[in-house]
Amino acid sequence: MGDRQTEKASTNIMEFVVGAEFPSTHMDVTTDMIRRFAAASFDFNPLHLDPNWMADATFGKTKFGSVIGHGLMTYSLITRMFTDVLYPVGGWHERCEVRFKAPVLPGHRITASARITETKEIDGDLVYIAEVVASNQDGVVVASGDAMGRVPLDAAM
């Protein structure tokens, strides 16, 4: 969707060890991207689509002043970061849990990154746990959490 760019590292270069970082992935958020994500997800909440409504809407003490991107749009960028590395080597991500910390607005560049914090061998695979962060262009964390995935042992080293 849109003008996202990916900094892909060769999967045979990445070692799945504690401290290793997945190649970051980013996307430039546009109003059109948010509208297309709304159509694909059937989430037509005015938070995402109606700039006039959002100009005046308040949520407790919070006022965004603009439409905001869907949380799952950010989540999909995070899972793409894992898939770009894992799928080519026969791996997959098994879970990803994040909390959304700040709004994503049109004009933001969102960058997803992850660092492996734990590994173990299970049934002939290397299972990893990674901390995950998605931030905007100003360094504001918009989502954070952790993820777990699996890679065949022969591809992991």
C-alpha positions as CSV (number, residue, x, y, z in Angstrom):
1,M,0.0,0.0,0.0
2,G,1.3,3.4,-0.8
3,D,5.0,4.5,-1.0
4,R,6.5,2.2,1.6
5,Q,10.1,1.3,1.4
6,T,11.9,-1.7,2.8
7,E,15.5,-2.0,3.8
8,K,15.9,-5.8,3.1
9,A,18.9,-7.6,4.3
10,S,19.8,-10.9,2.7
11,T,18.3,-13.6,5.0
12,N,21.5,-15.6,4.9
13,I,23.3,-12.7,6.6
14,M,20.9,-12.4,9.5
15,E,21.8,-14.6,12.4
16,F,18.9,-15.5,14.7
17,V,20.8,-14.8,18.0
18,V,20.0,-12.7,21.0
19,G,20.7,-9.1,20.1
20,A,20.2,-9.5,16.4
21,E,17.9,-6.9,14.7
22,F,15.5,-7.5,11.9
23,P,15.9,-5.1,9.0
24,S,13.6,-2.2,9.6
25,T,10.6,-1.5,7.4
26,H,8.9,1.8,6.9
27,M,5.8,3.3,5.3
28,D,4.7,6.8,4.5
29,V,1.2,7.2,5.6
30,T,-1.3,9.1,3.4
31,T,-5.0,9.8,3.6
32,D,-5.5,7.6,0.6
33,M,-3.7,4.7,2.3
34,I,-5.9,5.1,5.4
35,R,-9.0,5.1,3.1
36,R,-7.9,2.0,1.3
37,F,-7.2,0.2,4.5
38,A,-10.7,1.1,5.8
39,A,-12.2,-0.4,2.6
40,A,-10.0,-3.6,2.9
41,S,-10.8,-4.0,6.7
42,F,-14.5,-2.8,6.6
43,D,-13.6,-0.4,9.4
44,F,-15.4,2.8,8.4
45,N,-15.1,4.6,11.8
46,P,-15.1,8.4,11.3
47,L,-11.8,8.4,13.2
48,H,-10.2,7.2,10.1
49,L,-12.3,8.8,7.3
50,D,-14.0,12.1,8.3
51,P,-11.5,15.0,8.6
52,N,-14.4,17.5,9.4
53,W,-15.7,15.3,12.2
54,M,-12.2,14.8,13.6
55,A,-11.4,18.5,13.5
56,D,-13.8,19.0,16.4
57,A,-13.9,15.6,18.0
58,T,-12.5,15.2,21.5
59,F,-11.8,11.9,23.3
60,G,-11.6,12.9,27.0
61,K,-8.7,15.4,27.0
62,T,-7.4,14.1,23.7
63,K,-8.0,15.9,20.4
64,F,-6.3,14.6,17.3
65,G,-7.4,17.3,14.8
66,S,-7.0,14.9,11.9
67,V,-8.1,11.5,10.8
68,I,-5.9,8.7,12.3
69,G,-4.6,5.5,10.8
70,H,-5.9,2.2,11.8
71,G,-3.9,0.4,14.5
72,L,-4.0,-2.7,12.4
73,M,-2.4,-0.8,9.6
74,T,0.6,-0.3,11.8
75,Y,0.4,-3.9,12.9
76,S,0.5,-5.1,9.3
77,L,3.8,-3.2,8.8
78,I,5.3,-5.0,11.8
79,T,4.2,-8.4,10.6
80,R,5.5,-7.6,7.1
81,M,8.9,-6.9,8.6
82,F,9.0,-10.4,10.0
83,T,7.6,-12.1,6.9
84,D,10.2,-10.4,4.6
85,V,12.9,-12.2,6.5
86,L,11.3,-15.4,7.7
87,Y,9.3,-16.7,4.8
88,P,12.2,-17.0,2.3
89,V,14.0,-19.3,4.8
90,G,11.0,-21.4,5.6
91,G,10.1,-19.6,8.8
92,W,7.1,-17.8,10.1
93,H,5.9,-15.6,12.9
94,E,3.6,-17.3,15.4
95,R,2.4,-14.3,17.4
96,C,2.8,-10.6,17.7
97,E,1.3,-8.6,20.6
98,V,1.5,-4.8,20.6
99,R,0.0,-1.9,22.4
100,F,-0.8,1.2,20.4
101,K,0.8,4.2,22.2
102,A,0.2,7.2,19.9
103,P,-1.8,8.1,16.8
104,V,-0.6,7.6,13.3
105,L,-1.5,10.6,11.1
106,P,-1.4,11.3,7.4
107,G,2.1,12.5,6.6
108,H,3.8,10.3,9.2
109,R,6.6,7.9,8.3
110,I,6.3,4.8,10.4
111,T,9.3,2.6,10.9
112,A,9.0,-0.9,12.4
113,S,12.0,-2.5,14.1
114,A,12.6,-5.6,16.2
115,R,15.4,-7.1,18.2
116,I,15.7,-10.7,19.3
117,T,15.7,-11.0,23.1
118,E,15.6,-14.8,23.5
119,T,16.0,-18.0,21.5
120,K,15.6,-21.7,22.1
121,E,15.5,-24.9,20.1
122,I,12.1,-26.7,19.9
123,D,11.4,-29.7,17.7
124,G,14.2,-29.0,15.2
125,D,13.4,-25.3,14.9
126,L,14.9,-22.2,16.4
127,V,12.1,-20.2,18.2
128,Y,12.8,-16.6,19.0
129,I,11.2,-13.8,21.0
130,A,11.8,-10.3,19.9
131,E,10.9,-6.9,21.2
132,V,9.0,-4.8,18.6
133,V,8.8,-1.0,18.2
134,A,7.0,1.1,15.6
135,S,7.9,4.8,15.7
136,N,7.1,7.9,13.7
137,Q,9.6,10.2,12.0
138,D,10.0,12.2,15.2
139,G,10.9,9.1,17.2
140,V,7.6,8.9,19.0
141,V,6.7,5.3,19.7
142,V,3.3,4.5,18.1
143,A,3.2,0.8,19.0
144,S,5.4,-1.6,21.0
145,G,5.3,-5.1,22.2
146,D,6.8,-8.5,21.5
147,A,6.7,-11.2,18.9
148,M,7.6,-14.9,18.6
149,G,8.6,-16.8,15.5
150,R,10.1,-20.0,14.3
151,V,12.9,-20.7,11.8
152,P,14.3,-24.1,10.7
153,L,17.6,-24.7,12.5
154,D,19.6,-25.1,9.3
155,A,18.4,-21.6,8.2
156,A,19.0,-20.0,11.6
157,M,22.7,-20.2,11.9
